[in-house]
């Protein structure tokens, strides 16, 4: 008997062969999985997939929404979707994402801790070296950041649509949780230059989840490669950066970095 009914969305053309293989042969054994594609990888098409999944809860009995990007290739030796569902159940989580490295040699990921007040710049991004000092699956609380928003990468995610939080609306009927790529134009007070910033759709939905009180977690149990010119793996610690040096300016003398307490001398 199939346990869960999952709509698996693939937002984007030019799907890698390994991505397609992982969707059709290594995803959700023992569950009912329906794969739905979109024309491109824009956040608009992510929302089309998201809307389809939310409607399918009522119309088709869908229990979960999963999404995989065209440049993400989970290991064919794992049932990646089954692993993420098991971790969600273990943590009673509303939302889970996999660790996805950024496509360069630094070993940075776009998973991390959001700044509570400033959506335009993260408090920190985790490095692959840091990730391997954390539990395999972790919440913000597990790494010393209780009450802080986790930033997720949307390249490989699962949301438990049985949870009412995903259907919560504002007073005008707008859903509280969805994908949006926000932008702003501003004047840099130090240089006087006009600058343009963006808040990526994955960090935006991460903030929305946190604002609504969702329980979210990140896992490295699912092994994958993030493909650009080559594949950047998440299956071992690597990279030029031990910590996110670009964000260290946020860790001033008045702020004691919780990660120093949690992982101490385990930094590689």
Long-range contacts (C-beta under 8 A, 24 or more apart in sequence): 2-30, 2-31, 2-32, 3-30, 3-31, 4-28, 4-31, 4-32, 4-63, 4-64, 4-85, 5-31, 5-32, 5-34, 5-60, 5-61, 5-62, 5-63, 5-64, 6-31, 6-32, 6-33, 6-34, 6-62, 6-63, 6-64, 6-65, 6-66, 6-81, 6-85, 6-158, 7-34, 7-36, 7-49, 7-52, 7-53, 7-56, 7-62, 7-64, 7-65, 7-66, 8-33, 8-34, 8-35, 8-36, 8-66, 8-67, 8-68, 8-81, 9-35, 9-36, 9-37, 9-38, 9-46, 9-49, 9-50, 9-52, 9-53, 9-65, 9-66, 9-67, 9-68, 10-35, 10-36, 10-37, 10-38, 10-67, 10-68, 10-69, 10-70, 11-37, 11-38, 11-40, 11-41, 11-42, 11-45, 11-46, 11-49, 11-67, 11-69, 11-70, 12-38, 12-40, 12-41, 12-45, 12-69, 12-70, 12-71, 13-39, 13-40, 13-41, 13-70, 14-70, 15-70, 16-70, 16-71, 16-73, 16-227, 18-73, 18-76, 18-225, 19-68, 19-69, 19-70, 19-71, 19-72, 19-73, 19-74, 21-76, 22-68, 22-73, 22-74, 22-75, 22-76, 22-80, 23-68, 25-76, 26-74, 26-75, 26-76, 26-78, 26-79, 26-80, 26-81, 27-66, 27-79, 27-80, 27-81, 27-82, 28-66, 28-79, 28-81, 28-82, 28-85, 29-79, 29-82, 30-82, 31-81, 31-82, 31-85, 33-66, 33-81, 34-62, 41-69, 41-70, 43-179, 43-180, 43-181, 43-201, 46-154, 46-179, 46-201, 47-178, 47-179, 50-178, 50-179, 53-159, 53-161, 54-161, 54-166, 54-167, 54-175, 57-161, 57-162, 62-161, 63-160, 63-161, 63-162, 64-158, 64-159, 64-160, 64-161, 64-162, 65-158, 65-159, 65-161, 66-157, 66-158, 66-159, 67-154, 67-156, 67-157, 68-155, 68-156, 69-154, 69-155, 69-156, 71-155, 71-226, 71-227, 71-228, 72-100, 72-155, 72-156, 72-224, 72-225, 72-226, 72-227, 73-224, 73-225, 73-227, 73-231, 74-98, 74-156, 74-222, 74-223, 74-224, 75-222, 75-223, 75-224, 75-235, 77-223, 78-222, 78-223, 80-156, 80-222, 80-224, 81-158, 83-219, 83-221, 83-222, 84-156, 84-158, 84-219, 84-221, 84-222, 85-158, 87-137, 87-217, 87-219, 87-221, 88-158, 88-160, 88-217, 90-137, 91-137, 91-139, 91-215, 91-217, 92-215, 93-139, 93-160, 93-215, 93-216, 93-217, 94-159, 94-160, 94-163, 94-165, 94-166, 94-209, 94-214, 94-215, 94-216, 95-152, 95-157, 95-158, 95-159, 95-160, 95-209, 95-214, 95-215, 95-216, 95-217, 96-137, 96-157, 96-158, 96-216, 96-217, 96-218, 96-219, 97-152, 97-153, 97-154, 97-155, 97-156, 97-157, 97-202, 97-216, 97-218, 97-219, 98-153, 98-155, 98-156, 98-157, 98-218, 98-219, 98-220, 98-222, 98-224, 98-234, 99-126, 99-128, 99-131, 99-153, 99-218, 99-219, 99-220, 99-234, 100-153, 100-155, 100-156, 100-224, 100-226, 100-234, 101-128, 101-226, 101-232, 101-233, 101-234, 101-239, 102-226, 102-232, 103-226, 103-227, 103-228, 103-229, 103-232, 104-232, 105-239, 105-240, 106-239, 106-240, 106-241, 107-237, 107-238, 107-239, 107-240, 107-241, 108-239, 108-241, 108-244, 109-153, 109-234, 110-151, 110-153, 110-200, 110-202, 110-203, 111-150, 111-151, 111-152, 111-153, 111-218, 112-150, 112-151, 112-244, 112-247, 113-140, 113-145, 113-148, 113-149, 113-150, 113-151, 114-148, 114-149, 114-150, 114-151, 114-203, 114-206, 114-207, 114-210, 115-250, 116-148, 116-149, 119-182, 119-199, 119-203, 119-204, 119-207, 120-184, 120-197, 120-199, 121-247, 121-250, 122-151, 122-203, 122-247, 123-148, 123-247, 123-250, 124-243, 124-244, 124-247, 124-250, 124-251, 124-259, 125-151, 125-244, 125-246, 125-247, 126-244, 127-239, 127-241, 127-242, 127-243, 127-244, 128-234, 128-236, 128-237, 128-238, 128-239, 129-237, 129-238, 129-239, 129-241, 129-242, 129-267, 129-268, 130-242, 130-243, 130-259, 130-263, 130-267, 131-220, 131-234, 131-237, 132-220, 132-236, 132-237, 132-268, 133-263, 133-266, 133-267, 133-268, 134-220, 134-263, 136-219, 136-220, 136-221, 137-217, 137-218, 137-219, 137-220, 137-221, 138-217, 138-218, 138-219, 139-215, 139-216, 139-217, 140-216, 143-258, 143-259, 143-262, 143-263, 144-258, 144-259, 144-261, 144-262, 145-258, 145-259, 149-206, 149-207, 149-209, 149-210, 149-211, 150-206, 150-210, 150-216, 150-217, 150-218, 151-202, 151-203, 151-206, 152-202, 152-203, 152-205, 152-206, 152-209, 152-216, 152-218, 153-202, 154-179, 154-201, 154-202, 154-205, 155-202, 155-226, 156-222, 156-224, 163-214, 165-212, 165-213, 165-214, 168-212, 176-208, 176-211, 176-212, 177-205, 177-208, 177-209, 177-212, 177-214, 178-205, 178-208, 179-204, 179-205, 180-204, 180-205, 237-268, 242-267, 242-268, 243-267
